[in-house]
Amino acid sequence: MNGRTIVIGGVVASLVLAMWEMVVEALIPGGAGFFGPPVAIGATVVRDLQGSTNPLPVEPLALVLGLAGHMMTSVVLAAIFGAIVARSTLGTGGLVVAGVIWGGAIFGAMWYAILPVVDPLMLNLDGPAFLLGHGMWGGALGLLWAAARPTSEAGSLRSA
């Protein structure tokens, strides 16, 4: 995979997760609000927001930092996913499943190990929706990876 494919895959997958999470948080009772998820990510740097309650305040700096940080992190995690599956003979379905598993693993590491220490405000988000969003992120990444892979790399299992 080339760098351009990694960046595009990571950004597109990040948009899938971000759109899902933002809509869910806007619609569910007690949600963080439409801009809550990226603001909560930005609260990693804008520490004054830690301890806020839902709906989260719309703080422009935290919003911009959250959107940028989410996309950059997604690109890095997409590159790691690519390195893991680069030599696999998985077809499209297998790459989607691998992506969903990768997204679930990232959710688990974030929700249970990283966020409580680094950005506890993120725990204001709805956990099941956040898990589902990470599965969607990984599924989109796997699908994009399958679509971008040259046919010769996929062998006879490409459409499996």
N, C-alpha and C positions, 0 to 999 in steps of 0.2 A: 504494500500500500504506500502510496506517496503522501507527502505532507498535506497536499491540497485535499485529498480524500479524507484524511484524518480530521482536518479542521472542519470541513463541510459536514462530515458525519457527526462530529461532536457538537457543532452549533445547532444543526437541525434537531438532533436528539434532545438537546437542552431546551429547545423551543417547545417540543412536545411535552416534556415534563413541566416546564414553566407555565404553559397555557393551561394544562390540566389543573395544576395546583392552584393557580390564581383564580380560575373559575370556581373550583370547588370551595376554596376559602371564602369567596364572595357569597356563595349560595347557602352554605350550611349554617345552621344556627350556632352562634358563638364562634364563628370562623374568624380568621385573622384579617379578613377583608381582601379585596382584589389585589392591592399592592402589598399585602402582608408578607407573602413568601419572599419576594426579593428584598424587602425592607429587613426582614429577619436575617437574611443572609448578610446584608450590609451591616447589621448590628455586630458582626464579628469585629468590625473596625470601629463603628460608631457605637461605642460602649454605653453611652447614656441611655440607649434604648433598652438595654438589658433590664428586665423586671417589668416591662410594659405589659399591659393586658390586651386581650382581643376586644374589638378590632384594633390592630396595630396602627399607630400614627403613621401618616405618609410623610416621611422625612426624605427630601430630595437627594441628599448626599448618600444616605443609606440605600435608597432605591437604585441609584446609578451604580454604586459599588456592588450591590447585590446582583444586579443583572450582569455586570461585567464579570464578577467573580464566579457566578454560576456557569457562564459560557466558557470561561477559561478552564475551570475545573472539569467541565464536561469534555473539553478537547483533550486534556491530559488523560482522563479515564478512558476516552475513546482510543487513544494511542496505546494504552496498556491492553485494552481489549483486543485491538488489532494485533499486537505482538503475541498475544496468547493464541488467537485463532488463525494467524497468518498461514501456517502450514497445514491447517486442518483440511479435510476433504468434506466437511459438512456442507450440505446443501442449504438452500434458503431456509427451510423449516428448522434445520439444526442450528443455523446461525441465529435465528430469531429466538429459539429456546435458550441457546447459550447466552444471548444478550439479556433475556429476562432473568436468568440465573445471576448473571453479572450485576444487573441492576438491583436485584434482591440482596446480594452480598454487600453492595455499596450501601444500600439502605441500612442493613444490620450494623455495619461498622459505624456509619454516621450516627444513627439514632441511639445506639446503646453505648458506644465508646467515645466518639469524637465530640458530638454536640453537647452532651452534658458538661464537658470541660471547657470547650472552646466557644460555644455559642448557644447557651441554654434557651435563649429566646426562640430558637427554631423549634423547640419542643412544644410551643404554642400551636403549631400546625397539627392538623388531624393526622394521627399516625397511620391508620389504614389507607387513607387517601394518599399519603406520602409514599407508603409502600407500593401501592398500585401505580403511582406516577413513576416510581423508579423502575418498575417492571415495564411500563410503557416506554420509558427512556431506553432501556436495554433492548426491548423488542424492535424499536425504531432503529437503533444502532445496528443490530444484527441484520435487519432488512436492508439498510443502506449499505452495509458491508457486502452483503450478497450481491446487490445490484451493481456495486462498483468493481467487484472482483472480475478480472478477465476470465473469460470462459475456460481457457486452458488451465487456470488454477483450480477450477471447481470440479473438473472431471465429470464423470457420469452422474454424480450425486448433486449437481447444481440445482436441479429443480425438485429434489426430494424434500 
